[in-house]
């Protein structure tokens, strides 16, 4: 089972990594509209996802994801080998 198999676990991870308060991130939130989102935090999130899951995302992968749920689904797909 992937570390981020559950969307709620992934949301908790993002809130922690982006220094956001509990409840600030939700599945339909647009990633780029998160209060602390920026290019540096994008790189940090890519790196931390790799650290936690051994899944290497590219900046292009991240750019293709509009919402938190989109990014979560990409990670789940990669961890299952279906993407």
N, C-alpha and C positions, 0 to 999 in steps of 0.2 A: 504494500500500500504506500502510495506516494505521501511525502510529508504534507503536501498541500491537496490531498484528495478531497478534502472538504473545503468548500468555498469560505466558510467561517474561519477556518485556520489560515487561509490565505489573506483574508481581510485583516485578521489580527496581526499577521506578519507585516503587511503593508503599513498599518497604523504604527507599529513599532519602528519599522525602518524609516518611515517618513516623519517620525516624531509628531504624529497626529493623535488627537484624543480619541478614546474609545467611542465608536459611533459615528465618527467623521467619514469613514469609508463605507460604501455600500456597493452592492453588486452592479447597479446601473450607473454608478458614478463614472463620469468621463475621466480617464486617467490624467489627462493634461489639465483638468480643472481642479485637481486636488490642491489644497492651499500651499503645500510645500513642494509641489512638483516643479522640477526644472531639469536642465540637462545633466547637472552633477548628480542629482538624486536618481535620475534615470539610469546612469551608469552604476550607481551604488546598488540599485534594485537588481539590475542584470547580474552584477557580481554576486550579490547575496543569494539570488535564486540559484546560481551555479554552485555556490558553497553549500547550500542546503539540499540540493537535489541532483547535482552533477549534470543539470540540463543547461546547455549553453545557448542563450538567446542572443540574437544580434539586435543592433539598433533598429534595423528594418523590421524584425519580428515585433519589437515593441511598438514601432510606429504604426504597424498594421492593426494593432489592438486599440479599439476606441474606449471600451469600458473595462472596469476591473474584472467583470465576468468574462470578457473576451480574453484577457490575459490569463486568467485562471484556466479557462478552457484550453488554451494553447499549451500551458504547462502540463495539464492532465493528459492531453493528447500525446505530447512528447514523452511523458513518463510511461504511457501505455504502448508507445511505439506505433501509434496510429497516425502520426503527423510527420 
